[in-house]
Amino acid sequence: MPLQFELCPGRMIGDSHPCFIIAEIGQNHQGDIEIAKKMIKMAKDCGADCAKFQKSELECKFSKKALERLYTSKHSWGKTYGEHKRHLEFSHDQYRELKKYATEIGIFLTASGMDEMAVEFLHELDVPFFKVASCDANNFPYLESTAKKGRPMVVSSGMQSMETMREVYKTVRKHNQNFTILQCTSAYPLDPKDVNLSVIREYQKEFPDIPIGYSGHEQGLYITVAAVAMGAKVVERHVTLDKTWKGNDHEASLEPSELSELVRAIRLLEMAMGSPVKQMLPCEKNCHDKLGKSVVAKGAIPKGTVLSLDMFAVKVGEPKGISPETMNQLVGKKIKVDVEDDDSILVDMIE
């Protein structure tokens, strides 16, 4: 199983590759394809790697009674839940138009396939990877049929237990090695106490041979940046053009300025993570030359004296002398010259 793989053409994830940032437009486009295009452009301009939607074939996702249910929420786009969802659902031709637009401006586009027929369409649309929404993480026939198509997969894990996620891992792995699991809590907006970033560490232990990521519904940026610091290789955040718009997801979404700052913060963090090798760096030379300490004589030391620790002090000396970390190695050796009180002890003074 790969700890890194190609999620999109030419774009690797995992290992030391940059975190893959998904701007989840979802249905925050208000059912308007021109708004959807503006949001794709916004995601690109803000530095996200991918713009993502949610695709449903409504009769496959919902029962007839579910679609006929009255929907009186302030966020409703129709009298019934079916009318509401139909208002927000783009046609196949509209998705083709959006995919073409995203390609033209240079950003990847995909969608969560919210049912098996939607996945079939997305496969035909040639999306770079399949996103599995949390509501389908325990839908094992769906997972199996999706995994068999061979495209990389990103699986969210909201509303699931670790026991279920072990089965998700086994089910997908049997047919497809290129997948990642995202820690997620399905609440909008998400209270920080329910984020449970610690699950990222548990996933890394449970599934050490796949990249782990984070899908966040909290407000603000800090938690998502912390997820990247903990090793998240993919992050997903909902985005909007205006948090005050009608719709359940807008309040938990990032506006353009926030998305730009999140991308900047993640890239800065990745740079700061740097190397695990601890050593003095070239950028520290000036400070070391100015403030690095040396061994100096605590009192006058006559030529020929056998050195002992009580003869030494550690100070910022001029010129810079022997480093304090090697001071014990001087014990028992003879000094070749007279050394005055407070002078630096240099290597060429020792026999």
C-alpha positions as CSV (number, residue, x, y, z in Angstrom):
1,M,0.0,0.0,0.0
2,P,1.4,3.4,-0.9
3,L,2.0,6.2,1.6
4,Q,1.9,8.4,-1.4
5,F,0.0,8.2,-4.7
6,E,-1.1,10.4,-7.6
7,L,-4.5,11.8,-6.5
8,C,-4.9,14.0,-9.7
9,P,-2.8,14.0,-12.9
10,G,0.7,15.2,-11.9
11,R,-0.3,15.8,-8.3
12,M,1.0,13.4,-5.7
13,I,-0.3,13.3,-2.1
14,G,1.3,11.8,1.0
15,D,4.9,11.5,2.2
16,S,6.6,14.9,1.8
17,H,4.3,16.2,-0.9
18,P,2.3,19.4,-0.1
19,C,-1.0,19.0,1.5
20,F,-3.8,18.8,-1.1
21,I,-6.4,21.5,-0.4
22,I,-10.0,20.9,-1.5
23,A,-12.4,23.8,-1.7
24,E,-15.8,22.2,-1.1
25,I,-18.3,24.3,-3.0
26,G,-20.9,21.7,-2.3
27,Q,-24.3,23.3,-3.0
28,N,-23.3,26.8,-1.9
29,H,-23.7,27.9,-5.5
30,Q,-27.5,28.4,-4.8
31,G,-28.4,26.5,-7.9
32,D,-26.8,29.1,-10.2
33,I,-24.2,27.9,-12.6
34,E,-22.7,31.4,-13.0
35,I,-22.2,31.6,-9.2
36,A,-20.7,28.1,-9.4
37,K,-18.2,29.3,-12.0
38,K,-17.3,32.3,-9.8
39,M,-16.7,29.9,-6.9
40,I,-14.4,27.7,-9.0
41,K,-12.4,30.8,-10.0
42,M,-12.3,31.9,-6.4
43,A,-10.9,28.5,-5.3
44,K,-8.3,28.8,-8.0
45,D,-7.4,32.4,-7.1
46,C,-7.1,31.5,-3.4
47,G,-4.6,28.7,-4.1
48,A,-6.8,25.6,-3.5
49,D,-5.9,22.5,-5.5
50,C,-9.4,21.3,-6.3
51,A,-13.0,22.7,-6.4
52,K,-15.5,20.1,-5.3
53,F,-19.3,19.8,-5.7
54,Q,-21.9,17.3,-4.6
55,K,-23.7,15.3,-7.3
56,S,-26.9,13.4,-6.7
57,E,-29.3,11.5,-8.9
58,L,-32.2,12.4,-6.6
59,E,-34.4,9.4,-7.2
60,C,-31.4,7.1,-6.4
61,K,-30.4,9.0,-3.3
62,F,-33.8,9.6,-1.7
63,S,-37.0,7.6,-1.4
64,K,-40.2,9.0,-2.9
65,K,-41.5,9.9,0.5
66,A,-38.3,11.6,1.5
67,L,-38.6,13.8,-1.7
68,E,-42.3,14.5,-1.0
69,R,-41.6,15.6,2.6
70,L,-42.6,19.2,3.4
71,Y,-39.5,21.4,3.9
72,T,-40.3,24.6,5.8
73,S,-36.7,25.6,6.8
74,K,-35.6,29.2,6.2
75,H,-33.0,27.6,3.9
76,S,-35.6,25.9,1.7
77,W,-35.7,26.5,-2.1
78,G,-39.0,24.7,-2.4
79,K,-42.1,23.6,-0.6
80,T,-40.9,19.9,-0.5
81,Y,-37.5,18.5,0.1
82,G,-37.5,17.3,-3.5
83,E,-38.2,20.8,-4.9
84,H,-35.5,22.1,-2.7
85,K,-32.9,19.5,-3.9
86,R,-33.9,19.9,-7.5
87,H,-33.3,23.6,-7.4
88,L,-29.7,22.9,-6.2
89,E,-28.9,20.0,-8.5
90,F,-27.0,20.7,-11.7
91,S,-27.7,18.6,-14.8
92,H,-25.1,16.4,-16.5
93,D,-24.6,19.0,-19.2
94,Q,-24.0,21.7,-16.6
95,Y,-21.4,19.5,-14.9
96,R,-19.7,19.1,-18.2
97,E,-19.7,22.8,-18.6
98,L,-18.2,23.3,-15.1
99,K,-15.6,20.6,-15.7
100,K,-14.6,22.3,-19.0
101,Y,-14.4,25.7,-17.2
102,A,-12.2,24.4,-14.4
103,T,-9.8,22.8,-16.9
104,E,-9.6,26.0,-18.8
105,I,-8.6,28.0,-15.7
106,G,-6.3,25.3,-14.3
107,I,-7.9,23.8,-11.3
108,F,-9.0,20.2,-10.7
109,L,-12.7,19.6,-10.3
110,T,-14.5,16.7,-8.7
111,A,-17.7,16.0,-6.7
112,S,-19.0,13.7,-4.0
113,G,-21.1,11.1,-5.7
114,M,-24.0,10.9,-3.4
115,D,-25.4,7.6,-4.8
116,E,-24.2,4.9,-7.2
117,M,-25.7,6.4,-10.3
118,A,-24.0,9.8,-9.5
119,V,-20.7,7.9,-9.2
120,E,-21.4,6.3,-12.6
121,F,-21.9,9.8,-14.1
122,L,-18.7,11.2,-12.4
123,H,-16.8,8.3,-13.8
124,E,-18.0,9.2,-17.3
125,L,-17.2,12.8,-16.6
126,D,-13.6,11.7,-15.9
127,V,-13.1,13.3,-12.5
128,P,-9.6,12.8,-11.2
129,F,-10.8,11.1,-8.0
130,F,-14.0,10.1,-6.2
131,K,-14.9,11.8,-3.0
132,V,-17.0,9.6,-0.6
133,A,-19.2,11.6,1.7
134,S,-19.5,10.7,5.3
135,C,-23.1,9.5,4.8
136,D,-21.8,6.8,2.4
137,A,-18.8,5.7,4.4
138,N,-20.7,2.7,5.9
139,N,-22.4,1.9,2.5
140,F,-20.3,-1.1,1.7
141,P,-21.9,-2.0,-1.6
142,Y,-21.3,1.6,-2.7
143,L,-17.7,1.6,-1.5
144,E,-17.0,-1.7,-3.3
145,S,-18.5,-0.7,-6.6
146,T,-16.7,2.7,-6.4
147,A,-13.4,1.2,-5.5
148,K,-13.6,-1.2,-8.4
149,K,-13.7,1.7,-10.9
150,G,-10.0,2.2,-10.2
151,R,-9.9,6.0,-9.6
152,P,-8.3,7.3,-6.4
153,M,-10.7,7.8,-3.5
154,V,-11.0,10.3,-0.7
155,V,-13.2,8.9,2.1
156,S,-14.7,11.1,4.8
157,S,-15.5,9.4,8.1
158,G,-18.2,11.6,9.9
159,M,-20.8,9.7,11.9
160,Q,-18.7,6.5,11.9
161,S,-16.9,4.4,14.6
162,M,-13.4,3.1,14.4
163,E,-14.8,-0.4,14.0
164,T,-16.7,0.8,10.9
165,M,-13.6,2.6,9.5
166,R,-11.6,-0.6,9.8
167,E,-14.1,-2.3,7.6
168,V,-14.1,0.7,5.2
169,Y,-10.3,0.3,4.9
170,K,-10.5,-3.4,4.2
171,T,-13.4,-3.0,1.7
172,V,-11.7,-0.3,-0.3
173,R,-8.2,-1.8,-0.1
174,K,-9.4,-5.1,-1.6
175,H,-10.0,-3.3,-4.9
176,N,-8.1,0.0,-4.8
177,Q,-4.9,0.9,-3.1
178,N,-5.0,4.6,-3.9
179,F,-7.2,6.1,-1.2
180,T,-7.1,8.3,1.8
181,I,-9.3,8.6,4.9
182,L,-10.3,12.0,6.4
183,Q,-11.1,12.6,10.0
184,C,-14.5,14.4,10.0
185,T,-17.3,15.3,12.4
186,S,-20.6,15.9,10.7
187,A,-22.0,19.0,12.3
188,Y,-22.4,22.5,10.8
189,P,-20.9,24.6,12.2
190,L,-18.7,22.3,14.2
191,D,-18.0,23.1,17.9
192,P,-14.2,22.8,18.5
193,K,-14.8,20.4,21.4
194,D,-16.2,17.9,18.9
195,V,-13.5,18.1,16.3
196,N,-11.4,15.4,17.8
197,L,-8.2,16.0,15.9
198,S,-6.6,13.2,18.0
199,V,-8.4,10.7,15.7
200,I,-5.9,11.7,13.0
201,R,-3.2,10.1,15.2
202,E,-5.3,7.0,15.7
203,Y,-5.9,6.7,12.0
204,Q,-2.2,7.0,11.3
205,K,-1.6,4.1,13.7
206,E,-4.5,2.0,12.4
207,F,-3.8,2.6,8.8
208,P,-0.1,3.3,8.6
209,D,0.1,2.6,4.8
210,I,-2.3,5.2,3.5
211,P,-2.2,9.0,3.8
212,I,-4.6,10.5,6.4
213,G,-6.4,13.8,6.1
214,Y,-9.0,16.1,7.6
215,S,-12.4,17.4,6.5
216,G,-13.4,20.4,8.7
217,H,-16.8,22.1,9.3
218,E,-15.6,24.4,12.1
219,Q,-15.4,28.1,11.9
220,G,-12.0,29.7,11.5
221,L,-8.7,28.4,10.3
222,Y,-6.6,27.4,13.3
223,I,-7.9,23.8,13.7
224,T,-7.4,23.0,10.0
225,V,-3.8,24.3,10.2
226,A,-3.3,22.2,13.3
227,A,-4.5,19.1,11.4
228,V,-1.8,19.7,8.8
229,A,0.8,20.0,11.6
230,M,-0.4,16.6,12.8
231,G,0.2,15.1,9.4
232,A,-3.0,15.6,7.4
233,K,-2.1,15.2,3.7
234,V,-5.5,16.3,2.4
235,V,-7.7,18.9,3.9
236,E,-11.2,19.9,2.8
237,R,-13.2,23.0,3.8
238,H,-16.5,24.3,2.7
239,V,-16.3,27.7,0.9
240,T,-18.8,30.4,0.1
241,L,-18.9,33.8,-1.5
242,D,-21.1,35.1,1.4
243,K,-21.8,33.5,4.8
244,T,-25.1,35.3,5.1
245,W,-26.6,33.6,2.0
246,K,-29.5,31.1,2.3
247,G,-28.3,27.6,2.9
248,N,-27.3,25.3,5.8
249,D,-23.6,25.2,4.9
250,H,-22.7,28.9,4.4
251,E,-22.2,29.6,8.1
252,A,-19.6,26.8,8.4
253,S,-17.9,27.9,5.2
254,L,-14.8,30.1,4.4
255,E,-15.2,33.3,2.5
256,P,-12.5,34.1,-0.1
257,S,-10.2,36.0,2.2
258,E,-10.3,33.2,4.7
259,L,-9.6,30.5,2.1
260,S,-6.6,32.6,0.9
261,E,-5.3,32.9,4.4
262,L,-5.8,29.2,5.1
263,V,-3.8,28.2,2.0
264,R,-1.1,30.7,2.9
265,A,-1.0,29.4,6.5
266,I,-0.7,25.8,5.4
267,R,2.1,26.5,2.9
268,L,3.9,28.5,5.5
269,L,3.5,25.7,8.0
270,E,4.8,23.1,5.5
271,M,7.9,25.3,5.0
272,A,8.4,25.6,8.8
273,M,8.1,21.9,9.4
274,G,11.4,21.6,7.6
275,S,13.9,18.8,8.3
276,P,13.9,16.4,11.3
277,V,17.7,16.6,11.4
278,K,18.9,18.8,14.2
279,Q,22.1,20.7,13.4
280,M,23.4,24.2,13.4
281,L,22.1,25.9,10.2
282,P,23.9,28.4,8.0
283,C,21.3,31.0,9.0
284,E,22.5,30.7,12.6
285,K,26.2,31.5,11.9
286,N,25.9,35.2,12.5
287,C,24.3,34.6,15.9
288,H,26.8,32.0,16.8
289,D,29.7,34.2,15.8
290,K,28.3,37.0,17.9
291,L,26.9,35.2,21.0
292,G,28.3,31.7,20.9
293,K,30.2,30.9,24.1
294,S,33.8,29.6,24.5
295,V,36.0,28.2,27.2
296,V,38.0,31.0,29.0
297,A,40.5,31.0,31.8
298,K,38.9,31.5,35.2
299,G,42.3,32.8,36.4
300,A,45.9,33.0,35.1
301,I,47.1,29.6,33.9
302,P,51.0,29.3,33.7
303,K,52.6,27.4,30.8
304,G,52.9,23.7,31.5
305,T,49.9,23.5,33.8
306,V,47.9,20.3,33.8
307,L,44.3,21.5,33.1
308,S,41.3,20.8,35.4
309,L,37.7,21.8,35.2
310,D,38.0,24.4,38.0
311,M,40.4,26.4,35.8
312,F,37.6,27.1,33.2
313,A,34.7,29.5,32.8
314,V,32.3,29.7,29.9
315,K,31.8,33.1,28.3
316,V,31.3,34.9,25.0
317,G,35.0,35.2,24.3
318,E,37.1,37.2,21.9
319,P,38.5,35.6,19.9
320,K,36.2,32.6,20.0
321,G,37.9,29.7,21.6
322,I,37.2,26.0,22.3
323,S,33.5,25.1,22.4
324,P,32.1,24.4,25.9
325,E,30.8,21.0,24.8
326,T,34.4,19.7,24.5
327,M,35.6,21.2,27.8
328,N,35.8,17.8,29.5
329,Q,38.3,16.6,26.9
330,L,40.8,19.3,28.0
331,V,41.1,17.8,31.5
332,G,44.5,16.3,32.1
333,K,46.1,18.0,29.2
334,K,48.9,20.6,29.4
335,I,48.8,24.2,28.4
336,K,51.7,25.2,26.1
337,V,51.6,28.9,26.8
338,D,50.9,31.3,29.6
339,V,47.2,32.2,29.6
340,E,46.0,35.4,31.3
341,D,42.8,35.6,33.4
342,D,39.7,35.7,31.3
343,D,41.4,35.0,28.0
344,S,40.0,32.5,25.5
345,I,41.6,29.1,25.5
346,L,42.3,28.2,21.9
347,V,43.0,24.8,20.3
348,D,46.6,25.6,19.5
349,M,47.4,26.4,23.2
350,I,46.9,22.7,24.1
351,E,49.7,20.1,23.9
